[in-house]
Amino acid sequence: MPEEHAQDMPICGDCDGFPTVAITTGNNADGSRATLTVTCPACKGTGHTVTRGPAHAKGAA
């Protein structure tokens, strides 16, 4: 079975292919940065979307 390659899949329109970001929330007491890592909810952190096949009408042959 052929493997799906990332370059063949369309890039997510919500995150533009950058699915994970680090948001700075301030500094800790020791001077290091406090960050939150957030992933794109639309593509679930993959950076790509999977297109579905054509929709079929109910009862169509």
Residue pairs with C-beta under 8 A, 6 or more apart in sequence:
6 47
6 48
9 48
9 49
9 50
10 48
10 49
10 51
11 17
11 47
11 48
11 49
12 19
12 40
12 42
12 43
12 46
12 47
12 48
12 49
13 42
13 49
14 40
14 41
14 42
14 43
15 40
15 42
15 43
15 47
17 47
17 48
18 47
19 39
19 40
19 43
19 44
19 45
19 46
19 47
20 37
20 38
20 39
20 40
20 45
21 37
21 38
22 35
22 36
22 37
22 38
23 35
23 36
23 37
23 38
24 33
24 34
24 35
25 34
25 35
25 36
26 33
26 34
27 33
27 34
28 34
39 45
40 47
42 49
43 49
